[in-house]
């Protein structure tokens, strides 16, 4: 209903100009003491004509507003769906809209091309740099005892390169997804083996007794997420260790062989728990934001603010869930929940 008052305000000058002749004629009839009956007929006829013109004008005004609302809600809409212009002003307005729409499409196309070129360049760079890193690892492994610290730092470089590749690939995961029933145990053990040297060098314990659950996921991408969580846990844990286990679900049997190949109605939740420095309460709500490190993450410039962001993004696209609980000074628990029967594609 707000449109009508807006329209009346828009044509208020026209209304005054329409009423002016009737008022002027009435004043003349009064001055000359002529019968008022003819002027009343003229006034009624003039007002009815004006109302008809206002109704028609309001219809066109409402139509234009509707077209603009459609464009505003979805700027990429096909402008050919707009109603045909009723006058020269409407035709000019639509011509301007089409011109702006073409400019928008050209800008988006150019931006997409630039983004693709940049992505291709950094992907090539990340792949190329893996070759000298691998060669350097072979050289350092000739005397692993002497080069122990150098190997540890080289491993960190390798993980950063993998993070860069992961970041680039998550922009278009749909073409890289391979969904299947995967054994959680093999994915976890592969990541544990990768980080075994860090566990040993930092003298941290690992509690993991094996898991028999299978989940519907992408093995490579889930492995990337678990690797990021382990990397964070090792980074911020000085003493104690890391525990990997399943969250207990009441009434959910994990040992019944006849349902081992079926999708469990209850979610499977993996917990990766550490005894590290923990996360401040006020930082917890923002830990999955891109580039956010928090106060503890800034300690010694350790954090990049990318690992958890990528983990959240990947888990969401796989139809899984990730959430964190933590207590500063006592440690952090990361929960990876696999719904198993819902996959979300973006």
Secondary structure in CASP SS format (residue, H / E / C, confidence):
PFRMAT SS
TARGET T0000
AUTHOR 0000-0000-0000
METHOD secondary structure of the structure
MODEL  1
X C 1.00
X H 1.00
X H 1.00
X H 1.00
X H 1.00
X H 1.00
X H 1.00
X H 1.00
X H 1.00
X H 1.00
X C 1.00
X H 1.00
X H 1.00
X H 1.00
X H 1.00
X H 1.00
X H 1.00
X H 1.00
X H 1.00
X H 1.00
X H 1.00
X H 1.00
X H 1.00
X H 1.00
X H 1.00
X H 1.00
X H 1.00
X H 1.00
X H 1.00
X H 1.00
X H 1.00
X C 1.00
X C 1.00
X C 1.00
X C 1.00
X C 1.00
X H 1.00
X H 1.00
X H 1.00
X H 1.00
X H 1.00
X H 1.00
X H 1.00
X H 1.00
X H 1.00
X H 1.00
X H 1.00
X H 1.00
X H 1.00
X H 1.00
X H 1.00
X H 1.00
X H 1.00
X H 1.00
X H 1.00
X H 1.00
X H 1.00
X H 1.00
X H 1.00
X H 1.00
X H 1.00
X H 1.00
X H 1.00
X H 1.00
X H 1.00
X H 1.00
X H 1.00
X H 1.00
X H 1.00
X H 1.00
X H 1.00
X H 1.00
X H 1.00
X C 1.00
X C 1.00
X C 1.00
X C 1.00
X C 1.00
X H 1.00
X H 1.00
X H 1.00
X C 1.00
X C 1.00
X C 1.00
X C 1.00
X C 1.00
X C 1.00
X H 1.00
X H 1.00
X H 1.00
X H 1.00
X H 1.00
X H 1.00
X H 1.00
X H 1.00
X H 1.00
X H 1.00
X H 1.00
X H 1.00
X H 1.00
X H 1.00
X H 1.00
X H 1.00
X H 1.00
X H 1.00
X H 1.00
X H 1.00
X H 1.00
X H 1.00
X H 1.00
X H 1.00
X H 1.00
X H 1.00
X H 1.00
X H 1.00
X H 1.00
X H 1.00
X H 1.00
X H 1.00
X H 1.00
X H 1.00
X H 1.00
X H 1.00
X H 1.00
X H 1.00
X H 1.00
X H 1.00
X H 1.00
X H 1.00
X H 1.00
X H 1.00
X H 1.00
X H 1.00
X H 1.00
X H 1.00
X H 1.00
X H 1.00
X H 1.00
X H 1.00
X H 1.00
X H 1.00
X H 1.00
X H 1.00
X C 1.00
X C 1.00
X C 1.00
X C 1.00
X H 1.00
X H 1.00
X H 1.00
X H 1.00
X H 1.00
X H 1.00
X H 1.00
X H 1.00
X H 1.00
X H 1.00
X H 1.00
X H 1.00
X H 1.00
X H 1.00
X H 1.00
X H 1.00
X H 1.00
X H 1.00
X H 1.00
X H 1.00
X H 1.00
X H 1.00
X H 1.00
X H 1.00
X H 1.00
X H 1.00
X H 1.00
X H 1.00
X H 1.00
X C 1.00
X C 1.00
X E 1.00
X E 1.00
X E 1.00
X E 1.00
X E 1.00
X H 1.00
X H 1.00
X H 1.00
X H 1.00
X H 1.00
X H 1.00
X H 1.00
X H 1.00
X H 1.00
X H 1.00
X H 1.00
X C 1.00
X H 1.00
X H 1.00
X H 1.00
X H 1.00
X H 1.00
X H 1.00
X H 1.00
X C 1.00
X C 1.00
X E 1.00
X E 1.00
X E 1.00
X C 1.00
X C 1.00
X C 1.00
X C 1.00
X C 1.00
X C 1.00
X E 1.00
X E 1.00
X E 1.00
X E 1.00
X E 1.00
X H 1.00
X H 1.00
X H 1.00
X H 1.00
X H 1.00
X H 1.00
X H 1.00
X H 1.00
X H 1.00
X H 1.00
X H 1.00
X H 1.00
X H 1.00
X H 1.00
X H 1.00
X H 1.00
X H 1.00
X C 1.00
X C 1.00
X C 1.00
X C 1.00
X C 1.00
X E 1.00
X E 1.00
X E 1.00
X E 1.00
X E 1.00
X E 1.00
X C 1.00
X C 1.00
X C 1.00
X C 1.00
X C 1.00
X C 1.00
X C 1.00
X C 1.00
X C 1.00
X C 1.00
X H 1.00
X H 1.00
X H 1.00
X C 1.00
X C 1.00
X C 1.00
X C 1.00
X C 1.00
X C 1.00
X C 1.00
X C 1.00
X E 1.00
X E 1.00
X E 1.00
X E 1.00
X E 1.00
X E 1.00
X E 1.00
X C 1.00
X C 1.00
X C 1.00
X C 1.00
X C 1.00
X C 1.00
X H 1.00
X H 1.00
X H 1.00
X H 1.00
X C 1.00
X C 1.00
X C 1.00
X C 1.00
X C 1.00
X C 1.00
X C 1.00
X C 1.00
X C 1.00
X H 1.00
X H 1.00
X H 1.00
X H 1.00
X C 1.00
X H 1.00
X H 1.00
X H 1.00
X C 1.00
X C 1.00
X C 1.00
X C 1.00
X C 1.00
X H 1.00
X H 1.00
X H 1.00
X H 1.00
X H 1.00
X H 1.00
X H 1.00
X H 1.00
X H 1.00
X H 1.00
X H 1.00
X C 1.00
X C 1.00
X C 1.00
X E 1.00
X E 1.00
X E 1.00
X E 1.00
X E 1.00
X E 1.00
X E 1.00
X C 1.00
X C 1.00
X C 1.00
X E 1.00
X E 1.00
X E 1.00
X E 1.00
X E 1.00
X E 1.00
X E 1.00
X E 1.00
X C 1.00
X C 1.00
X C 1.00
X C 1.00
X C 1.00
X C 1.00
X C 1.00
X C 1.00
END
